[in-house]
Amino acid sequence: KVPKIYIINQEAPNAFATGRNANNSAIAVTAGLLAQMNRDELQGVVAHEISHILNRDILFMTFSGIMLGSIVLLSDVYLRGMWISGGSLGRYNNRSSKNSSGNILAIVTLLLGIFGPMAAQFLYYAISRKREYLADATSARLTRYPEGLASALEKLSENRFTLHGASKATAGLYIVNPLKKKGMKLSNLSSTHPPILERIKILRSMNS
């Protein structure tokens, strides 16, 4: 089924896909994207977004986000419980100070409660970057012309317009990070998108 198509009336070139499956999906592109891209580049971008739909990335990342939120919530409940029962836990440890293995286990559990959500968040970002690479590869397979998407990504990396309405909650949906400011790194451990230069390099290596 052909996805519904929407045009966002903004100068910043960008695009995103949404929908839980191919029968209930939509692709949105900005007016700036339509103005700046040629036919091959536009095909590459749209194929990238269609790839997200075909690969069920929106549903996959939704479940990943729910799991991340659950880990953060459980960790918060655990740490609050530790804080509230801190006095009784300390008295218990004094009575059983000889049980060093139990103390070590308590410390490890506490560290997991503190650092577990951070590790889960970094894992979520890593998964998101992998799905972007997969969408690029699927786009090249659909169009049989990886240079189209590679050239489009070059233009997108040079964008100087601000995409109004984009937020941290929705930034991961776009083909490139709409919140990246001039001078910022293209990607890091806390980014939902892989480096644009790396994506372009991989796409152009498919032609050789």
C-alpha positions in Angstrom: 0.0 0.0 0.0 1.3 3.4 -0.9 2.1 5.5 2.2 0.2 8.8 2.7 2.4 11.7 1.6 2.6 15.0 3.6 4.5 18.2 2.8 5.8 20.3 5.7 6.0 24.0 4.8 9.5 24.7 6.1 12.7 25.7 4.4 14.9 23.2 6.3 15.4 20.1 4.1 14.4 16.9 5.9 12.0 13.9 5.9 10.6 11.3 8.2 8.3 8.2 8.1 5.8 7.0 10.6 3.3 4.1 11.0 3.3 0.8 12.7 3.2 -1.2 9.4 3.1 -0.9 5.6 -0.7 -0.7 5.6 -0.9 2.2 8.0 2.1 4.5 7.2 2.9 8.0 6.1 6.0 9.9 4.8 6.5 13.6 5.4 9.0 15.8 3.5 9.7 19.4 3.9 9.2 22.1 1.2 12.9 22.8 1.5 13.8 19.2 0.6 11.6 19.3 -2.5 13.3 22.7 -3.5 16.9 21.6 -3.0 16.9 18.0 -4.2 17.0 16.8 -7.8 15.0 13.7 -9.0 17.7 11.1 -8.0 18.3 12.7 -4.6 14.6 12.9 -3.8 14.2 9.2 -4.8 17.0 8.2 -2.5 15.5 10.1 0.5 12.0 8.8 -0.1 13.4 5.2 -0.6 15.2 5.6 2.7 11.9 6.5 4.5 10.1 3.7 2.7 12.8 1.4 4.0 12.0 2.3 7.5 8.4 1.3 6.9 9.4 -2.0 5.2 11.8 -2.9 7.9 9.2 -2.0 10.6 11.7 0.4 12.2 9.1 2.6 13.7 7.4 -0.3 15.5 10.8 -1.7 16.5 12.1 1.6 18.0 8.7 2.2 19.7 9.2 -1.1 21.6 12.8 -0.3 22.3 11.7 3.1 23.7 9.1 1.3 25.9 11.8 -1.1 27.2 14.1 1.8 27.9 11.4 3.7 29.8 10.6 0.6 31.8 14.2 0.1 32.9 14.4 3.8 33.9 11.2 3.5 35.9 12.2 0.3 37.6 15.6 1.8 38.5 13.9 4.9 39.9 11.5 2.8 42.0 14.4 0.6 43.3 16.6 3.6 44.2 13.7 5.4 46.0 13.0 2.2 47.9 16.7 2.0 48.9 16.6 5.6 50.1 13.4 5.1 52.1 14.6 1.9 53.8 18.2 3.1 54.2 18.1 3.1 58.0 16.9 -0.5 58.4 19.2 -1.7 55.7 22.2 -0.2 57.5 21.2 -1.9 60.8 20.8 -5.2 59.0 24.3 -4.8 57.4 25.8 -4.1 60.9 24.3 -7.3 62.3 25.6 -9.3 59.4 28.8 -7.6 58.6 30.6 -10.9 58.4 28.6 -11.8 55.3 30.9 -10.0 52.8 29.4 -11.7 49.8 26.0 -10.2 50.7 27.5 -6.8 51.0 29.2 -7.1 47.6 25.9 -8.2 46.0 24.1 -5.2 47.6 26.8 -2.9 46.1 26.6 -4.5 42.7 22.8 -4.2 42.7 23.0 -0.6 43.7 25.4 0.2 40.9 23.1 -1.6 38.4 20.3 0.5 39.6 22.3 3.7 39.0 24.1 2.9 35.8 21.6 0.4 34.3 19.4 3.2 32.7 22.5 4.9 31.3 23.7 1.7 29.6 20.1 1.0 28.3 20.0 4.5 26.8 23.3 4.1 25.0 22.1 0.7 23.7 18.9 2.4 22.4 21.0 5.0 20.6 23.2 2.3 19.1 20.2 0.3 17.8 18.8 3.5 16.3 22.1 4.2 14.4 22.1 0.6 13.1 18.6 0.9 11.8 19.7 4.1 9.9 22.5 2.2 8.2 20.0 -0.6 7.3 17.6 2.0 5.8 20.4 3.4 3.7 21.3 0.0 2.4 17.7 -0.9 1.7 17.2 2.5 -0.1 20.2 1.6 -2.4 18.6 -1.8 -3.1 15.3 -0.2 -4.0 16.6 2.5 -6.2 19.7 0.6 -7.5 21.4 4.0 -7.4 23.2 4.6 -4.0 24.7 7.8 -5.3 21.3 9.5 -5.2 21.0 9.1 -1.4 24.7 9.9 -0.9 24.4 13.2 -2.8 21.2 14.0 -0.9 22.9 13.4 2.5 25.7 15.8 1.4 23.2 18.5 0.8 21.4 17.7 4.1 24.7 18.0 6.0 25.1 21.6 4.7 21.7 22.7 5.8 21.7 26.0 7.7 17.9 26.4 8.3 16.2 25.5 11.5 13.4 22.9 11.5 10.8 24.5 13.7 8.7 22.0 15.7 11.3 19.3 16.0 12.2 18.2 19.5 14.4 15.6 21.2 11.4 13.3 21.3 11.0 13.4 17.5 14.5 14.0 16.3 15.2 10.3 15.8 12.4 10.0 13.2 14.1 12.3 10.6 16.6 11.2 8.0 19.2 13.5 9.6 19.2 15.0 13.1 17.2 18.3 12.8 18.6 19.6 16.1 22.3 19.4 15.1 23.7 22.9 15.4 26.7 24.2 13.4 29.9 23.0 14.9 28.4 20.0 16.7 29.8 16.5 16.0 27.8 14.6 13.4 27.4 11.7 15.8 28.5 10.4 19.2 27.4 7.8 21.7 24.3 9.9 22.6 23.2 10.4 19.0 20.3 8.6 17.3 22.0 9.1 13.9 25.3 7.7 12.6 27.9 10.2 11.1 26.7 11.5 7.8 30.2 11.3 6.3 30.3 7.6 7.2 26.9 7.0 5.6 28.0 8.7 2.4 31.2 6.7 2.4 29.4 3.4 2.7 26.9 4.3 0.0 29.5 5.3 -2.5 31.5 2.2 -1.8 28.5 0.2 -3.2 29.3 1.7 -6.7 32.8 0.3 -6.7 
